[in-house]
């Protein structure tokens, strides 16, 4: 994420911070003995937020690789489009 578009990076950070807040809510729900339904619903929200952040990270990296493959390989420790595809698939 060294060369990420600042707006894309801001959105990714917002998603991750939202997920962190949702995870805190899950922890509090478990500690306070809330219902299984409530805990699972909140866990699903955390999972979705993390998935979306992951997809955004991979998408930003793919755009960078396509637009400037040589610089992307240099800055992202040789990360190739094929490796990005594997990362993307690891999120699904």
DSSP file (Angstrom, degrees, kcal/mol; ACC not computed):
  #  RESIDUE AA STRUCTURE BP1 BP2  ACC     N-H-->O    O-->H-N    N-H-->O    O-->H-N    TCO  KAPPA ALPHA  PHI   PSI    X-CA   Y-CA   Z-CA
    1    1 A X    >         0   0    0      0, 0.0     3,-1.0     0, 0.0    75,-0.1   0.000 360.0 360.0 360.0  20.8    0.0    0.0    0.0
    2    2 A X  T 3   +     0   0    0      1,-0.3    74,-0.0    73,-0.1     0, 0.0   0.872 360.0  31.1 -65.4 -36.8    3.0    2.2   -0.4
    3    3 A X  T 3  S+     0   0    0     69,-0.1    -1,-0.3     2,-0.0     3,-0.1   0.045  87.5 147.9-110.3  25.3    1.7    4.0   -3.5
    4    4 A X    <   -     0   0    0     -3,-1.0     2,-0.2     1,-0.1    57,-0.0  -0.271  60.3 -99.4 -64.2 144.7   -2.0    3.8   -2.7
    5    5 A X     >  -     0   0    0      1,-0.1     4,-2.9    55,-0.1     5,-0.3  -0.460  33.7-127.8 -57.9 128.9   -4.2    6.5   -3.9
    6    6 A X  H  > S+     0   0    0      1,-0.2     4,-2.2     2,-0.2    -1,-0.1   0.854 108.5  49.7 -54.9 -37.6   -4.7    8.8   -0.8
    7    7 A X  H  > S+     0   0    0      2,-0.2     4,-2.1     1,-0.2    -1,-0.2   0.912 111.9  47.8 -68.2 -41.6   -8.5    8.6   -1.2
    8    8 A X  H  > S+     0   0    0      1,-0.2     4,-2.4     2,-0.2    -2,-0.2   0.914 112.1  50.1 -63.8 -42.3   -8.5    4.8   -1.5
    9    9 A X  H  X S+     0   0    0     -4,-2.9     4,-2.7     1,-0.2    -2,-0.2   0.899 108.9  51.9 -63.4 -40.6   -6.2    4.6    1.5
   10   10 A X  H  X S+     0   0    0     -4,-2.2     4,-2.3    -5,-0.3    -1,-0.2   0.916 110.7  48.2 -61.2 -43.6   -8.5    6.8    3.5
   11   11 A X  H  X S+     0   0    0     -4,-2.1     4,-2.2     2,-0.2    -2,-0.2   0.898 111.5  49.9 -65.5 -40.2  -11.5    4.7    2.6
   12   12 A X  H  X S+     0   0    0     -4,-2.4     4,-2.5     2,-0.2    -2,-0.2   0.932 111.0  49.0 -63.8 -45.8   -9.7    1.5    3.6
   13   13 A X  H  X S+     0   0    0     -4,-2.7     4,-2.6     1,-0.2    -2,-0.2   0.897 109.6  52.4 -61.2 -39.7   -8.6    2.9    6.9
   14   14 A X  H  X S+     0   0    0     -4,-2.3     4,-2.3     2,-0.2    -1,-0.2   0.914 109.7  49.0 -61.8 -42.5  -12.2    4.0    7.6
   15   15 A X  H  X S+     0   0    0     -4,-2.2     4,-2.4     2,-0.2    -2,-0.2   0.922 112.4  47.9 -62.3 -44.0  -13.4    0.5    6.9
   16   16 A X  H  X S+     0   0    0     -4,-2.5     4,-2.3     2,-0.2    -2,-0.2   0.892 111.7  49.2 -66.1 -39.4  -10.8   -1.0    9.2
   17   17 A X  H  X S+     0   0    0     -4,-2.6     4,-2.1     2,-0.2    -1,-0.2   0.885 110.7  51.0 -66.5 -37.7  -11.6    1.5   12.0
   18   18 A X  H  X S+     0   0    0     -4,-2.3     4,-2.4     2,-0.2    -2,-0.2   0.917 110.1  49.8 -63.7 -42.6  -15.3    0.7   11.6
   19   19 A X  H  X S+     0   0    0     -4,-2.4     4,-2.7     1,-0.2    -2,-0.2   0.898 108.2  53.3 -62.6 -40.2  -14.4   -3.1   11.8
   20   20 A X  H  X S+     0   0    0     -4,-2.3     4,-2.2     2,-0.2    -1,-0.2   0.920 110.0  47.7 -61.2 -43.3  -12.4   -2.4   15.0
   21   21 A X  H  X S+     0   0    0     -4,-2.1     4,-1.8     1,-0.2    -2,-0.2   0.898 112.0  49.6 -63.7 -40.6  -15.4   -0.6   16.5
   22   22 A X  H  X S+     0   0    0     -4,-2.4     4,-1.9     2,-0.2    -2,-0.2   0.883 109.1  52.2 -66.4 -37.5  -17.7   -3.5   15.6
   23   23 A X  H  X S+     0   0    0     -4,-2.7     4,-2.6     2,-0.2    -2,-0.2   0.901 106.7  53.0 -65.3 -39.8  -15.2   -6.0   17.0
   24   24 A X  H  X S+     0   0    0     -4,-2.2     4,-2.5     1,-0.2    -1,-0.2   0.899 107.9  52.0 -59.0 -39.8  -15.2   -4.1   20.3
   25   25 A X  H  X S+     0   0    0     -4,-1.8     4,-2.2     2,-0.2    -2,-0.2   0.878 108.6  50.4 -65.0 -37.4  -19.0   -4.3   20.3
   26   26 A X  H  X S+     0   0    0     -4,-1.9     4,-2.5     2,-0.2     5,-0.2   0.934 110.4  49.2 -65.0 -45.8  -18.8   -8.1   19.8
   27   27 A X  H  X S+     0   0    0     -4,-2.6     4,-2.7     1,-0.2    -2,-0.2   0.929 112.5  47.8 -59.2 -45.6  -16.4   -8.4   22.7
   28   28 A X  H  X S+     0   0    0     -4,-2.5     4,-2.2     1,-0.2    -1,-0.2   0.883 110.0  53.3 -62.6 -38.4  -18.7   -6.3   24.9
   29   29 A X  H  <>S+     0   0    0     -4,-2.2     5,-2.9     2,-0.2     4,-0.3   0.908 111.9  44.5 -63.8 -42.0  -21.7   -8.4   23.8
   30   30 A X  H ><5S+     0   0    0     -4,-2.5     3,-1.1     3,-0.2    -2,-0.2   0.929 113.7  50.2 -67.6 -44.7  -19.9  -11.6   24.8
   31   31 A X  H 3<5S+     0   0    0     -4,-2.7    -2,-0.2     1,-0.3    -1,-0.2   0.854 113.0  46.1 -62.4 -35.0  -18.7  -10.1   28.1
   32   32 A X  T 3<5S-     0   0    0     -4,-2.2    -1,-0.3    -5,-0.2    -2,-0.2   0.434 114.7-115.7 -91.1   2.0  -22.2   -8.9   29.0
   33   33 A X  T < 5 +     0   0    0     -3,-1.1    -3,-0.2    -4,-0.3    -2,-0.1   0.824  49.4 173.8  73.6  32.2  -23.8  -12.2   28.0
   34   34 A X      < -     0   0    0     -5,-2.9    -1,-0.1    -6,-0.2     5,-0.0  -0.183  41.2 -74.4 -67.1 168.1  -25.9  -10.9   25.2
   35   35 A X     >  -     0   0    0      1,-0.1     4,-2.3     4,-0.1     5,-0.2  -0.155  35.0-116.7 -65.3 155.6  -27.9  -13.4   23.1
   36   36 A X  H  > S+     0   0    0      1,-0.2     4,-2.9     2,-0.2     5,-0.3   0.897 116.3  55.7 -56.1 -42.9  -26.3  -15.7   20.5
   37   37 A X  H  > S+     0   0    0      1,-0.2     4,-2.4     2,-0.2    -1,-0.2   0.915 108.3  47.4 -59.0 -44.9  -28.3  -13.9   17.8
   38   38 A X  H  > S+     0   0    0      2,-0.2     4,-2.1     1,-0.2    -1,-0.2   0.922 113.6  47.0 -63.9 -45.5  -26.9  -10.5   18.8
   39   39 A X  H  X S+     0   0    0     -4,-2.3     4,-2.4     1,-0.2    -2,-0.2   0.932 114.3  46.5 -63.6 -46.5  -23.3  -11.7   18.9
   40   40 A X  H  X S+     0   0    0     -4,-2.9     4,-2.4     2,-0.2    -1,-0.2   0.891 110.7  53.0 -66.0 -39.0  -23.5  -13.6   15.6
   41   41 A X  H  X S+     0   0    0     -4,-2.4     4,-1.6    -5,-0.3    -1,-0.2   0.919 112.1  45.3 -60.9 -43.4  -25.1  -10.6   13.9
   42   42 A X  H  X S+     0   0    0     -4,-2.1     4,-2.0     2,-0.2    -2,-0.2   0.872 110.9  53.4 -69.4 -36.5  -22.3   -8.3   15.1
   43   43 A X  H  X S+     0   0    0     -4,-2.4     4,-2.7     1,-0.2    -2,-0.2   0.894 106.2  53.5 -63.5 -39.3  -19.7  -10.9   14.1
   44   44 A X  H  X S+     0   0    0     -4,-2.4     4,-2.5     1,-0.2    -1,-0.2   0.892 107.2  51.6 -62.3 -39.1  -21.2  -11.0   10.6
   45   45 A X  H  X S+     0   0    0     -4,-1.6     4,-2.3     2,-0.2    -1,-0.2   0.906 110.6  48.2 -64.6 -41.0  -20.8   -7.2   10.4
   46   46 A X  H  X S+     0   0    0     -4,-2.0     4,-2.5     2,-0.2     5,-0.2   0.935 111.6  50.1 -63.1 -46.1  -17.2   -7.4   11.5
   47   47 A X  H  X S+     0   0    0     -4,-2.7     4,-2.6     1,-0.2    -2,-0.2   0.914 111.2  48.4 -59.5 -45.2  -16.5  -10.1    8.9
   48   48 A X  H  X S+     0   0    0     -4,-2.5     4,-2.6     1,-0.2    -1,-0.2   0.917 111.0  50.3 -62.5 -44.1  -18.2   -8.1    6.1
   49   49 A X  H  X S+     0   0    0     -4,-2.3     4,-2.0     1,-0.2    -2,-0.2   0.908 112.7  46.5 -62.4 -41.8  -16.2   -4.9    7.0
   50   50 A X  H  X S+     0   0    0     -4,-2.5     4,-2.6     2,-0.2    -2,-0.2   0.906 111.5  51.6 -67.5 -41.4  -12.9   -6.8    7.0
   51   51 A X  H  X S+     0   0    0     -4,-2.6     4,-2.7    -5,-0.2     5,-0.2   0.932 110.6  48.2 -59.4 -46.0  -13.7   -8.5    3.7
   52   52 A X  H  X S+     0   0    0     -4,-2.6     4,-2.1     1,-0.2    -1,-0.2   0.888 111.1  50.3 -64.7 -38.5  -14.5   -5.2    2.1
   53   53 A X  H  X S+     0   0    0     -4,-2.0     4,-2.3    -5,-0.2    -1,-0.2   0.931 111.4  49.2 -64.0 -44.1  -11.3   -3.7    3.4
   54   54 A X  H  X S+     0   0    0     -4,-2.6     4,-2.4     1,-0.2     5,-0.2   0.922 110.8  49.1 -60.9 -45.3   -9.3   -6.6    2.0
   55   55 A X  H  X S+     0   0    0     -4,-2.7     4,-2.6     1,-0.2    -1,-0.2   0.881 110.7  51.6 -62.3 -37.6  -11.0   -6.4   -1.4
   56   56 A X  H  X S+     0   0    0     -4,-2.1     4,-2.5    -5,-0.2    -1,-0.2   0.896 108.9  50.4 -66.3 -39.5  -10.3   -2.7   -1.5
   57   57 A X  H  X S+     0   0    0     -4,-2.3     4,-2.2     2,-0.2    -2,-0.2   0.945 114.2  43.8 -62.2 -48.2   -6.6   -3.3   -0.6
   58   58 A X  H  X S+     0   0    0     -4,-2.4     4,-2.7     1,-0.2    -2,-0.2   0.905 112.9  52.6 -65.5 -40.9   -6.2   -5.9   -3.4
   59   59 A X  H  X S+     0   0    0     -4,-2.6     4,-2.4    -5,-0.2    -1,-0.2   0.921 109.8  48.2 -60.9 -44.5   -8.2   -3.7   -5.8
   60   60 A X  H  X S+     0   0    0     -4,-2.5     4,-2.1     1,-0.2    -1,-0.2   0.911 112.7  48.6 -62.3 -42.0   -5.9   -0.7   -5.2
   61   61 A X  H  X S+     0   0    0     -4,-2.2     4,-2.7     2,-0.2    -2,-0.2   0.894 110.1  51.7 -65.9 -39.0   -2.8   -2.9   -5.6
   62   62 A X  H  X S+     0   0    0     -4,-2.7     4,-2.6     2,-0.2     5,-0.2   0.918 109.1  50.0 -63.5 -42.7   -4.2   -4.3   -8.9
   63   63 A X  H  X S+     0   0    0     -4,-2.4     4,-2.4     1,-0.2    -1,-0.2   0.914 111.9  48.4 -61.3 -41.8   -4.8   -0.8  -10.2
   64   64 A X  H  X S+     0   0    0     -4,-2.1     4,-2.5     2,-0.2     8,-0.3   0.919 111.7  49.6 -63.5 -44.2   -1.3    0.2   -9.3
   65   65 A X  H  < S+     0   0    0     -4,-2.7    -2,-0.2     1,-0.2    -1,-0.2   0.892 113.6  45.7 -62.9 -40.2    0.1   -3.0  -10.9
   66   66 A X  H  < S+     0   0    0     -4,-2.6     3,-0.4     1,-0.2    -1,-0.2   0.903 116.8  43.9 -70.8 -40.7   -1.8   -2.4  -14.1
   67   67 A X  H  < S+     0   0    0     -4,-2.4    -2,-0.2     1,-0.2    -1,-0.2   0.833 136.9   7.8 -75.1 -33.2   -0.9    1.3  -14.4
   68   68 A X     X  +     0   0    0     -4,-2.5     4,-2.7    -5,-0.2    -1,-0.2  -0.507  67.8 171.2-149.3  72.4    2.8    1.0  -13.5
   69   69 A X  H  > S+     0   0    0     -3,-0.4     4,-2.3     1,-0.2     5,-0.2   0.840  78.8  50.8 -58.8 -37.9    3.8   -2.7  -13.4
   70   70 A X  H  > S+     0   0    0      2,-0.2     4,-1.8     1,-0.2    -1,-0.2   0.942 114.6  42.2 -67.8 -45.8    7.6   -2.0  -13.1
   71   71 A X  H  > S+     0   0    0      2,-0.2     4,-3.0     1,-0.2     5,-0.3   0.892 113.6  53.3 -67.7 -38.6    7.2    0.4  -10.2
   72   72 A X  H  X S+     0   0    0     -4,-2.7     4,-2.7    -8,-0.3     7,-0.4   0.922 108.5  49.5 -61.7 -44.1    4.6   -1.8   -8.5
   73   73 A X  H  <>S+     0   0    0     -4,-2.3     5,-3.9    -5,-0.2     6,-0.3   0.887 114.3  46.7 -62.1 -38.2    7.0   -4.8   -8.6
   74   74 A X  H ><5S+     0   0    0     -4,-1.8     3,-0.8     3,-0.2    -2,-0.2   0.939 119.7  36.7 -68.9 -48.0    9.7   -2.6   -7.2
   75   75 A X  H 3<5S+     0   0    0     -4,-3.0    -2,-0.2     1,-0.2    -3,-0.2   0.772 116.4  51.5 -80.1 -26.8    7.7   -1.1   -4.3
   76   76 A X  T ><5S-     0   0    0     -4,-2.7     3,-1.2    -5,-0.3    -1,-0.2  -0.058 118.9-101.3-103.0  32.9    5.6   -4.1   -3.5
   77   77 A X  T < 5S-     0   0    0     -3,-0.8    -3,-0.2     1,-0.3    -4,-0.1   0.867  82.4 -47.9  53.7  43.5    8.5   -6.5   -3.1
   78   78 A X  T 3 <S+     0   0    0     -5,-3.9    -1,-0.3    -6,-0.3    -5,-0.2   0.634  84.7 172.3  77.9  14.4    8.0   -8.1   -6.5
   79   79 A X    <   -     0   0    0     -3,-1.2    -1,-0.2    -7,-0.4     2,-0.2  -0.387  15.4-159.5 -60.6 125.3    4.3   -8.6   -6.1
   80   80 A X     >  -     0   0    0     -2,-0.2     4,-2.3     1,-0.1     5,-0.2  -0.548  31.9-107.0-103.3 169.3    2.9   -9.8   -9.5
   81   81 A X  H  > S+     0   0    0      1,-0.2     4,-2.3     2,-0.2     5,-0.1   0.882 122.1  54.7 -61.2 -38.0   -0.6   -9.7  -10.9
   82   82 A X  H  > S+     0   0    0      2,-0.2     4,-2.0     1,-0.2    -1,-0.2   0.906 108.2  47.8 -63.1 -41.5   -0.7  -13.5  -10.4
   83   83 A X  H  > S+     0   0    0      2,-0.2     4,-2.4     1,-0.2    -1,-0.2   0.880 110.0  52.8 -66.9 -37.1    0.1  -13.1   -6.7
   84   84 A X  H  X S+     0   0    0     -4,-2.3     4,-2.9     2,-0.2    -2,-0.2   0.894 106.5  53.4 -63.2 -39.3   -2.5  -10.4   -6.4
   85   85 A X  H  X S+     0   0    0     -4,-2.3     4,-2.6     2,-0.2    -2,-0.2   0.920 108.7  49.0 -61.3 -42.7   -5.0  -12.8   -7.9
   86   86 A X  H  X S+     0   0    0     -4,-2.0     4,-1.9     2,-0.2    -2,-0.2   0.909 111.3  50.0 -62.7 -41.9   -4.1  -15.4   -5.3
   87   87 A X  H  X S+     0   0    0     -4,-2.4     4,-0.8     2,-0.2    -2,-0.2   0.924 110.5  50.2 -60.8 -44.0   -4.5  -12.7   -2.6
   88   88 A X  H >< S+     0   0    0     -4,-2.9     3,-1.2     1,-0.2     4,-0.5   0.937 111.3  47.7 -59.4 -47.6   -7.9  -11.8   -4.0
   89   89 A X  H >< S+     0   0    0     -4,-2.6     3,-0.9     1,-0.3    -1,-0.2   0.800 102.3  63.9 -66.6 -28.1   -9.0  -15.4   -4.0
   90   90 A X  H 3< S+     0   0    0     -4,-1.9    -1,-0.3     1,-0.2    -2,-0.2   0.727  98.3  57.3 -68.0 -19.1   -7.7  -15.9   -0.5
   91   91 A X  T <<        0   0    0     -3,-1.2    -1,-0.2    -4,-0.8    -2,-0.2   0.667 360.0 360.0 -82.7 -17.4  -10.3  -13.4    0.7
   92   92 A X    <         0   0    0     -3,-0.9    -1,-0.2    -4,-0.5    -2,-0.2   0.467 360.0 360.0 -96.4 360.0  -13.2  -15.3   -0.8
